[in-house]
Structure formats: C-alpha cells, structure tokens
Amino acid sequence: MRNLTVNGERLWASLMELAQIGATEKGGVCRLAASDLDGMARRLFIRWCEEAGCIVSIDHIGNIFARRPGRNPDLAPVMAGSHLDTQPTGGRFDGAYGVMAGLEVVRTLNDLGYETEAPVEIVAWTNEEGSRFSPAMVGSGVFAGVFDLAYGLARPDNVSGVELGAELKRIGFAGPAPVGGRPVAAYFEAHIEQGPILEAAGLPIGIVTGAQGQRWYEITVTGSRSAPIRATRSPAACSSRSISATRKMTR
Ligand SMILES: [Zn+2]
C-alpha cells in the first residue's frame, strides 16, 4: 500500500469554519459543553460526516460516532477523534483538530475510493474540558466505564447548576444509543501540542502513548501564624521554597 496524503487545505478550511462557532475577539473559541454553540458545532460536524457518507449515531451521554463502513462489518472499528467543546478561553485547534483530522482521513479515503477492511469511526466526545461541568472527560469516561452514566448525566453546571443530561436534551444531543459496549480495534487522537517540547525542538509532530499524565497533590503546610516570613516556622516561606523546588525538579 502506498502512503496516502490528506488534503491539508480542506482540513484547514474545515477547522476555520468550525472556529467561527463561538469565535472570540482574541482569535480563540469559547464553546462550552452542551451549550447552544456546542450544539451548532455538533450539527455542522454531523452534516460533514453525512456528506462524507458516514452513518452517525449518538449515545445517551451525547458522544457522536460517525462510521465509514469497511469491507468486513464484523470487525471492530478503527477510531479517531477528540472533542468539540472548549475552555472559556479556548483556542481554535484544541479538540477540534482531532475531530477534523478524523474527518479528513475519511474524506481522503473517499476521494481515493479506498475500501478499508475494518470500519473507520470518527468520534466527538462530550464535555472533555470539564470547564462547565466538572470533572473533565465525562463522555469518554462513561464510555470507558470509569464513570456511571447516571453520574455523568447529573453533573451540574458550575454556575447555574443545570445538569449535563438536561442540557444535552435541550440541544438535541441526548442520543438513543447505549453508552459503551462498542468494541474499538484501535484509537487515534491527533492533538495540538500543549507543552513547549516539540516547538522548542523544531519538531513538526510527536507520537505519544498517553496524555494528561498529571498528578494532583494537596499539601497543607503548618507553622506558626505569627512567624515573620523570614523565620523558619513561617508556612508562607516554607510553601514558596517548596514550590520553587518543585519547579526545578520538573524542568
Ligand atoms: Zn483537548
């Protein structure tokens, strides 16, 4: 099999059109999960998928799966995607790039009349960011069995308290398909770099086997309240020294 090349201009054009939904003055995007804008982006994505001949299904937590059939319908799909929601001060590529990259792969296969053995599925996960409904990665978390469906649907809006399930229903994305139980042969997610490593090294692309390898610690520093900041028992001085030391360790 020769190497296939995607149409970069088409991918860029789709990203730019998608970025108009929730565009901010600073050139970024604010498209919070299960908002009207998220609904608009989802509908545009679905329209593009259907134009590319995909069969679209939506599950109870609003995850969208767009399937391009393969030669063997018994095989589990090869999946590629990401998320369409953004942070309040999000950019144009976070999440959207992964979804549009999956779509561009399907469009390229169509252009070439290429039939794959297994189906190819593009996925858009619900509420990846967690900025409106915490925690993050609720849609993929329920899919993977990390969260219960009821827990996911009951996540409250951080400000108004309205539940994710109600908002999904309101924007028309409380889908009929059960969550999970869909075998996946392989999963790929293209994502913009969110650290400085590739850019500093001048590398166009990096391949990782995981993401978000974060650990959160809650540390209470106790000391004497009346201790002046230069005294050894000052919790403020101890905290600042600890933070500086951590920064040095992670550099
Ligand atoms: Zn992302």
Residues whose N, C-alpha, C, O or C-beta is under 5 A from the ligand:
A	BS01	ZN	D94 G95
